[in-house]
């Protein structure tokens, strides 16, 4: 049997595949090996994977994991070690979530793929491998238009008294105030189960969907979309020889604000391609 996953920092989606097709789909908490040890990854994933393995009708022979934070070197080694310890599979492939998105959205076609979820990323793909990738920068230095970026803008304007009243009330309805926001961003109690700062900020992003008619929301969504394009996608123009590139997206933020993305992409000479909430579904479709 084969286990394939699309993993983000917040959650991961998995599929167990036998020779007869998909036998089980399930979710687990997300991990990020760029900031977690192999032991921490194992502890986070073990409950969900142990249950899936118990229900497997055959031994798992191979694992393919596309995930956030799966950088070359130590992070990939930590992820591989954790998956080996949990599944005992003979073959384990760990690759970036960006490569997973490219394969999911584009298959063997060249083009541009992007991720807009808790974080954001993008790449130029030639149908086989990534040929150019603008550094995402993470939620402090980049991740434009991601859930964390949207939450950061919301929290920042709340702290400075710049939000409309309706949005201020929506933030406070989550049990937040100035002191609590500062604490959750700079001094979270991770050991007690509180979310890491990027995930906490991303948890505020649903407010954007709840208040789509608000002027502040619409302005910020367009600002985030333009920044994502200008600071990430325009770098690929030199590789495209003047052609209009189609940009496909995976991620919850992309699905929620597909209309804004399409509008802004057109302004910069791109077109919107396929949009999917995750990479796993189109990956499985391509496997047949």
C-alpha positions in Angstrom: 0.0 0.0 0.0 1.0 3.6 -0.6 0.4 6.6 1.7 0.4 10.1 0.2 -0.1 13.4 2.0 -0.5 17.1 1.4 0.7 18.7 4.7 0.4 22.2 5.9 1.4 23.8 9.1 -2.2 23.8 10.4 -3.5 20.5 9.1 -2.5 17.6 6.7 -4.6 15.5 4.4 -3.8 11.9 3.7 -4.8 9.1 1.4 -4.1 5.4 1.8 -3.9 3.7 -1.6 -4.0 0.0 -2.5 -3.8 -1.8 -5.8 -7.6 -1.4 -6.0 -7.6 2.4 -5.5 -8.1 4.7 -2.6 -9.0 2.8 0.5 -9.0 5.6 3.1 -8.8 9.4 3.3 -8.2 11.1 6.6 -6.7 14.3 8.2 -4.2 14.9 10.9 -2.8 18.0 12.7 -0.2 19.8 10.6 3.5 19.9 11.1 6.4 22.1 10.0 9.8 20.3 10.1 11.5 23.7 9.5 10.7 24.5 13.2 10.0 21.0 14.7 12.2 18.1 15.6 11.6 14.5 14.5 10.2 13.6 17.9 7.8 16.6 17.9 6.6 15.6 14.4 6.1 12.0 15.5 4.1 13.0 18.6 1.9 15.3 16.5 1.2 12.7 13.7 1.2 9.4 15.5 -2.5 9.3 16.7 -4.0 9.8 13.3 -1.5 7.7 11.4 -1.6 4.8 13.9 -5.3 4.5 13.5 -5.0 4.5 9.7 -2.2 1.9 9.8 -4.3 -0.2 12.0 -7.1 -0.1 9.5 -4.8 -0.9 6.5 -5.3 -4.3 5.0 -1.7 -4.6 3.8 1.7 -3.2 5.0 2.5 0.3 3.9 5.4 0.0 1.4 5.9 3.6 0.4 5.1 7.1 1.7 5.0 10.3 -0.4 4.8 13.5 1.8 4.5 16.9 0.3 4.7 19.4 3.1 5.2 23.0 4.3 8.7 23.5 5.8 10.2 20.5 4.0 13.4 22.3 3.1 16.5 20.4 2.0 18.8 19.2 4.8 17.7 18.9 8.4 14.0 19.6 8.0 13.6 16.9 5.3 15.7 14.5 7.3 13.5 15.1 10.4 10.3 14.5 8.4 11.7 11.3 6.8 12.8 10.0 10.2 9.4 10.6 11.8 7.5 9.0 8.9 9.9 6.0 8.9 9.4 5.5 12.7 5.6 5.7 12.4 4.9 3.7 9.2 8.0 1.5 8.9 7.7 1.9 5.1 10.7 0.9 3.0 10.4 3.9 0.7 9.8 7.4 1.9 9.8 10.5 -0.3 9.6 14.0 1.3 9.2 17.0 -0.9 8.0 20.6 -0.5 4.3 21.4 -0.6 5.2 23.7 -3.5 6.3 20.8 -5.6 3.1 18.9 -4.6 1.0 21.9 -5.7 2.8 22.1 -9.0 2.3 18.4 -9.7 -1.3 18.6 -8.6 -2.3 21.7 -10.6 -0.1 21.3 -13.7 0.8 17.6 -14.0 3.3 17.5 -16.9 2.5 21.0 -18.2 4.7 24.0 -17.5 3.2 27.0 -15.7 3.0 28.9 -12.4 1.5 27.3 -9.3 0.8 29.1 -6.0 -0.2 28.3 -2.4 -2.4 30.5 -0.4 -3.2 28.9 3.0 -1.8 29.6 6.4 1.3 30.7 4.5 1.9 31.6 0.8 4.3 30.4 -1.8 4.7 30.2 -5.6 6.9 28.6 -8.2 7.5 28.4 -12.0 7.3 24.7 -13.1 8.5 23.2 -16.3 6.3 20.0 -16.2 8.9 18.1 -14.3 10.6 20.2 -11.7 10.6 23.7 -10.2 12.8 26.1 -12.2 12.2 29.3 -10.3 10.9 30.0 -6.8 10.5 33.4 -5.1 11.4 33.0 -1.4 8.1 33.0 0.5 9.8 34.7 3.5 7.5 33.3 6.2 4.8 35.1 8.1 7.2 37.8 9.4 9.1 38.6 6.2 6.6 37.6 3.5 3.7 35.2 3.0 1.7 38.0 1.3 -2.0 37.3 1.0 -1.8 34.2 3.2 -4.1 33.5 6.2 -1.3 34.7 8.5 -0.8 37.9 6.5 -4.5 38.6 6.5 -4.7 38.0 10.2 -1.6 40.1 10.9 -3.2 43.1 9.1 -6.4 42.6 11.0 -4.6 42.4 14.4 -2.3 45.3 13.6 -5.1 47.6 12.7 -7.1 46.5 15.7 -4.2 47.4 18.0 -3.9 50.8 16.5 -7.6 51.5 16.5 -7.9 51.6 12.7 -10.6 48.9 12.3 -14.3 49.7 11.6 -16.5 49.1 14.5 -18.0 45.9 13.1 -14.6 44.3 12.6 -13.4 45.4 16.1 -16.4 43.7 17.6 -15.7 40.5 15.5 -12.2 40.4 16.8 -13.3 40.8 20.4 -15.9 38.1 19.9 -13.0 35.7 19.7 -12.0 36.6 23.3 -9.2 39.0 22.1 -8.1 42.4 23.2 -4.8 44.3 22.9 -3.0 42.5 25.6 -4.2 39.0 24.5 -3.2 39.6 20.9 0.3 40.7 21.9 0.6 37.7 24.2 -0.6 35.2 21.5 1.8 36.6 18.9 4.9 37.1 21.1 4.5 34.9 24.1 2.2 31.9 23.2 2.1 29.0 25.6 2.9 26.3 23.0 3.4 23.7 25.7 -0.3 24.0 26.8 -1.6 23.6 23.3 -1.8 27.2 22.2 -1.3 27.8 18.5 2.0 29.0 17.1 1.9 32.8 16.1 1.4 32.1 12.4 -1.5 29.7 13.0 -3.0 32.1 15.5 -2.9 35.0 13.0 -4.3 32.7 10.3 -7.2 31.8 12.6 -8.4 35.4 12.2 -8.7 35.1 8.4 -12.3 33.8 8.4 -13.4 37.3 9.5 -12.6 38.4 5.9 -15.2 36.0 4.5 -17.8 37.0 7.1 -17.5 40.7 6.2 -17.0 40.7 2.4 -19.1 43.8 2.0 -16.9 45.9 4.3 -14.7 48.5 2.6 -11.7 47.8 4.9 -12.0 44.1 4.0 -12.2 44.6 0.3 -9.4 47.1 0.3 -7.1 44.8 2.3 -7.9 41.8 0.1 -6.9 43.7 -3.0 -3.8 45.0 -1.4 -2.8 41.5 -0.3 -3.4 40.1 -3.8 -1.4 42.9 -5.5 1.5 42.5 -3.1 1.5 38.7 -3.6 1.7 39.2 -7.4 4.2 42.1 -7.3 6.5 40.5 -4.7 6.3 36.9 -5.9 4.8 36.3 -9.4 6.3 39.1 -11.4 9.8 37.6 -11.0 8.7 34.8 -13.3 8.0 37.2 -16.2 11.6 37.0 -17.3 11.2 33.3 -17.9 7.9 33.6 -19.7 9.2 35.5 -22.8 6.2 37.8 -22.8 3.5 35.1 -22.8 0.5 35.4 -20.6 0.9 32.8 -17.8 -1.9 30.9 -16.1 -1.6 30.8 -12.4 -3.2 27.9 -10.5 -3.8 28.0 -6.7 -4.2 25.6 -3.9 -5.3 26.6 -0.4 -8.3 27.8 1.6 -7.5 31.5 1.1 -7.3 31.0 -2.7 -10.7 29.3 -2.7 -12.3 31.9 -0.5 -11.1 34.9 -2.5 -10.8 33.5 -6.0 -12.7 36.5 -7.4 -10.3 39.1 -6.1 -7.3 37.0 -7.3 -8.7 36.7 -10.8 -9.3 40.5 -10.9 -5.8 41.4 -9.7 -4.0 38.8 -11.8 -5.5 40.2 -15.0 -4.1 43.7 -14.1 -0.6 42.2 -14.2 -0.9 40.1 -17.3 -1.7 36.8 -15.7 -4.9 34.6 -15.9 -6.4 32.5 -13.2 -6.0 28.7 -13.6 -7.3 25.9 -11.5 -8.1 26.5 -7.9 -8.4 23.7 -5.3 -8.7 23.8 -1.5 -5.8 21.3 -1.3 -3.3 19.5 -3.5 -4.3 16.0 -2.5 -7.5 15.8 -4.4 -6.0 16.8 -7.8 -3.0 14.6 -7.1 -5.2 11.6 -6.5 -7.2 12.4 -9.6 -4.0 12.4 -11.7 -3.0 9.0 -10.2 -6.2 7.7 -11.7 
